[in-house]
Amino acid sequence: FYSCISIVECILNKILVPFYIPIKFLNSITRTEKDLSSTKYISRFIKNNADKIFNDISRLDDKEKRSTLICIPNNHIGHFLCNYFNSKGLYSIFVDGNVNKEERINALNLLKQNKAIIFTLDILIEGIDIPELSRIVNLRFMNIIQYVQMIGRGLRIIRNNKYHIEKNNCEIIDYTDTPILYADNLKKYLGIKLIKNKLFDKKVLQPDLSVIERVVNNYQSINFV
């Protein structure tokens, strides 16, 4: 028997860190009802906007250095963007199933120390703890379960701060329409609603804890391991 505790409850009880999703990046990549899973359009968008994506991440990195994981729609785009970022001077590594264990451990250690940006399709999205991770960039369409699992990668609290990383929250940079498409589900699972974030002085999506405290017992439990 396994008991589950909701993400909302974990944040309230300081088991996980809070997160937020800056709205200004949202909906750059949209999908149609006819085809919710194709990566053809998203791949074309990424290639046509590689410089914008790089500049966005570079500016965020200059403003606040964070351990950054970028989720891409396919391996081809992963290699393309990784090479592009490296050519622009932002050290990046692409991690997929073909990377051996030693290379993967090395890449994760560099990620944890804020010394490299990691591009991945799905190999680092499920079943792995990276407490130092504090910025996730999403460039792929996902279903609600995948999306919650992705967010969960960045919510871990650093227990053994080996690399002396400061982490108070996780920043989710999402270029897709996923939070909009699954707004009702995210509100149910995570308590997301539009509020003003005074720290960044911009509208963001993040759990509204003042509301959650009153209704936390009505939220469904979710396990994103």
N, C-alpha and C positions, 0 to 999 in steps of 0.2 A: 504493500500500500504506500503510495506517494502522496503527500499533501502538497498543494500548491499555494503560493501566496502571490497576490497580484503585483504587477509592477508599481501600481499606484501606492499600495501599502508599503512596498519596499522603500519607495522614495520617502514616504512619510516617516518611516521608522529608521531612515538613514542607513538602510542596507544597500541602496543604490543611490547614485548621484542624479540630480535633476537633469533635464535636457531641454533644448529649445530648437526650433526650426525657423530660421530667418525667412520671411515671406518673399523677400525681393527676388530670390532665386527660383521660387516655385513656378511650375507651369510653363517653363521654357520649352519643355518637351512634353507634348500631349499625345494621346492615343485616341483612336476612334473606337466606337462600340463594335465596329465590324471586325477589328483585329486588335485585341488587347495584349497580345503577347509577342508580335513580330518585332524584331530588332532592326529591321531594315531602315525605318525612318530615324530611329534613335542613333544608329550608326552614322547615317548621313549628317544628322545634326551635329554630332560630336566632331566629325571631321571638318565640317564647315565652320565650327565655332571653337576649334582647339585653342586658338589664341585667346579668346575671351575666357574660356574655362581656366587656362593657365594663369591669366592675369587676375582673375577672381581669387584663385587659391593662393597665388603669390602675395596679393594684397592682404588676405586674411592671415597668411603666415608671417608677413612683416608686422602686422598689427598685434598678433598674439601667436607665438609659436606653440603648436599643438601636435601631438602624435596623430597622424592623418592616414586614414584608410579610404581608398576610392573604389567604389563598386561599379564595375563596368558590364556592358551587356554581352560581350563575347570576347574570346581570346584575341581575335584580330585587333579589336579596338584597344584592348589592354596593352598589347605590344606597341600599337601606334601611339597612344597617349603617353605611355611610359618613355618611349624614345623621344617624343616631343618635349616632355618636361625635362628630361636629361639634357637635350640639346639647348634648352633655355637656361640651364644652370641650376635646376631644382632636382637634387638627387632622388631618383625614384627606382623602385624595383617591382617587377611584375611577378606575382606568385600564383601558380596554377598547379594542377595535379602532376605536371612533369618535373616540377622542382623537387630535388631530393631533400631528405630530412635535414641534412646539415645546412643546406642553402636556406631552407625555410626557417630554421632556428636563427641563423645569422640575420635574415631579413627582419624577423620579429624583434630581435634584440636592437637592431638599428631603428625600427619603428618606435619601440618603447623609449629610446633615448632621444627621440625627435631628430634623428640623423638621416632619416629616409622616409619618403612617402611610399606607401604600398598600394599597388593596383591589384585587384583580385576580382574574379567572377563570383565564386561562391565558396571557395575552399576555406576562407577565414570568416565566413558569415555565420556559420553554425558550429556549435560544439567546441568552442575554444574560448578561453578566458584571456583577455588582453586588458588588464586593469588600467594601464597607462594610456590606452586609446581615448582620445577626447574630442576628435573631429572625424565625422564620417561624411563622405561626399557620395551622393547617390546619382548614378547616371544610367540606371536600368529600371525597367518596369518590373514590379514585384506584386505578388498577391499579399493579402493582409498578414498571413502567418510569416512569410519571408520578411516582410517589412518590420514586424515586431521583433523578429529574431535579429535583424540587422541593427535596429536601435539598441537592443539588449547588449550587443558587443561593446558599446561605448558607455554603459551605465555602471560598470563595475567600480567599486571603491578600491583604491590602492591600499592594500594592507601592509605589505612589506615594500616600503618605498626605496628600493635598491638604487634607482636612478635619480632620486630627489626631484620627482616630477610633481608640480602643483596641479591638482585637478579638483575643481569645484562643480563642474557640470560637463555635459557633452553637447557639442554643437553639431547639428545635423544639417548639412548643406544639400538640399535636394532640388535638382533641376527638373524633376518629373512632376506629373500631376497626381502621384500616388496618394499624398495626404489629402488631396481634394476628392479624389475618386472614392477613397475609403474613409471619408470624414466621420460618418456615423460610427463605423467600427472603431476608429481610433479614439473617438470620444468615449465609447463604451469601455474599451480596453485600457486606455491610458489617461483619460480625463483631459484631453486636449481641447482648448478653446482659444479664440483670438483674444489676446490681452496685450498690454503695453509693457515692454521690458525697459525699465528705467536705465539699466546699466548700458544698454546699447542704443536707447532712444529710438528704437525702430519696432514696428509690429512684428511679433513672432508667434509661432505656434509652440505652446509649451503646456505642461500640466498646470491647471489652476488649482493649487493645493487648498485654497480657502474654500472652494466648492467641494473638492474631493473629501475633505475632512467630514463633511456632513452626510455624504452618501457613499463612503468607501465600502460599506458592507454590501452594497448593491452591485458592485463591479464584479465582473467575471474574473476568475483567476486565470492567469496565463503562465505557461512555462516556456521560456525562450531558450532553454539549454539545447 
